[in-house]
Amino acid sequence: MRDGLGLRWSFMGPFETIDLNAPGGVADYAARYGAMYRSFAKDSVPFDWSPDSIARLDAERREVLPRDQIESRSRWRDRRLMALLAHRRATSKSDDDKS
């Protein structure tokens, strides 16, 4: 978590992470990865990303971030991640120097 999703989740939540992880947003993400998640869950508690649920989630996300702004918001996320990693490296080096 520390080196993966935890970095993103320090400044944005899971739905925005999903929304920015496919060029077309949350609906595109569900279309690309829904089958994979279903296969992961086949031995778990059953769930399904119903078309109605995806449409509602996508509509709610589009109110927050219009589809044509996903790419620029993804660039924002990438800059924040790079800054966070640079900060971690600098802090780690500074901590090592104090040891």
Beta strands, then each sheet from edge to edge (+ up, - down):
end
